[in-house]
Amino acid sequence: MGITLFTGKILGLLIILAAMKLLPGMIATPASAGETYTPHETVLINTANTIWTLVAAFLVFGMQAGFVMLEAGFARQRETVNVLMECIFDTCLCGLLFWAIGYAFMFSEGSGFIGKHWYFLQGAPDTYFATGIPILAHWIFQYAFADTCSTIVSGAMIGRTSFRGDILYSIGITGFIYPIIGHWAWGPDGFLALMGSADHFLPTLGNGFRDFAGSTVVHTIGGVASLAGAIVLGPRLGRVFKRDGGGPMSPHNLTLGAVGTFILWFGWYGFNPGSTLSAVDMQGIGRVAANTTLAACAGGMVAMYLALWFGDTKGKFDLGFTCNGVLGGLVAITCPCYWVSPLGAVLLGAIAGLVVYLGTLLLEYLRIDDPIGAVPVHGLCGLWGTISLGLFASNQYGATGPTGADNSAPVAGLFYGGGVGVLKAQCIGTFTIAIATFVITFLMMWLIKMLPNPWGLRVEKEIEEGGLDLLEHGSLAYPAQ
């Protein structure tokens, strides 16, 4: 951990020094869309932006440590090794699949539904379109996002999923579902990205779908896929729900869960500010980082107090709800982080805390077993955060770019005099992606469940009762001393 922090500080210092020494003109004056630069200045700008993008990619990749600790902490002791193994395996698998086909499906040109070029990164240009970022730097940044989506899904399926079944559904989500559906919103010719423009989907709408850093593209896809998996699997053996006289199973190590939450929060400073792909957009980076912080704080506070006032442990400060409230606020701010004010970030983060609390109660009522709260945190807060842009976009900020911000066409939400245009586009986009993800993932999970063991989705009863760690992996996280 000390080496990681030291490396991060050194990289940050290098970025600051590079900007101060090489880009003095841009520090003094804001960039505009019509500004031109010499070839030498362009190289320096692209270099600074590439360094920034790579540092952000490393931060996002570091979130895997947070996920593995959070999931392991909220699991039972006898399935800890299984959680660790799934997360590490998903990370390795995602890298290979995203190199072979995922990046091509998601970010190359093709149709409104799928990219059709750059398989195995062959034939890709030196830089990713007009960003000036080398294609491999953009690939590793987006690989870290893809890995995040894949890891989310495993959290709701802890304790009863066979490891071979995990291999199969991970291939489906990482290689096909996430990149193809993600292309709709983030691809250069995705039908939701181009929605509202002439000769494209719903041309009279006047607004395309916006998702700055992935509330929908990463988190809703992951959260809704989690919901499909949890429904197909059914609850863990011995899980008795509140309406039947029981309650959630206890986490085995809340210390791991809390530390994992902080690591995820830290990594989110790569997730959101890094999505500018621009070190030159200094105001944008600062605003996004501040909004990310405020939404997380508000989400954690609201979830904590709701559990204190109304929860099963009424009168007690619940750590699990507080951690998930923080994460819910982070998920919610991920889409609108560039376009809202700090006040808007606090308000939408606070509502995310409410969404986490009510969403958890809803799953309990519906008898859906989600051990870490992946569905309310990522699925429901992803939906809320995406929709919230149509309410809280402050009519001040437009688009980020390699040479700075272009605020000539600011995004305005309903509460800031923008009408319902942006809100409509956000609702259409996020619900289209959520519904498509659920239907496709549910079908995939059901088909895997039908396979004969050991390739079926759920482990045999005796393995689940005996513990996945020993019977699936041959080791224990906490062997007897």
HUFENQUI-V653515 format. One record per helix or strand of 3 or more residues. SS is the DSSP state (H for helix, E for strand). FROM is the first residue (numbers start at 0). TO is the last residue. Records with the same first field share a line. If there is no record, write none. Layout:
# HUFENQUI-V653515
SS: FROM-TO ; FROM-TO
This chain:
# HUFENQUI-V653515
H: 1-21 ; 23-27 ; 38-73 ; 76-106 ; 118-120 ; 128-130 ; 134-154 ; 162-185 ; 202-204 ; 214-232 ; 241-243 ; 253-270 ; 272-275 ; 281-309 ; 318-335 ; 341-364 ; 373-391 ; 413-415 ; 420-449 ; 460-465 ; 467-472
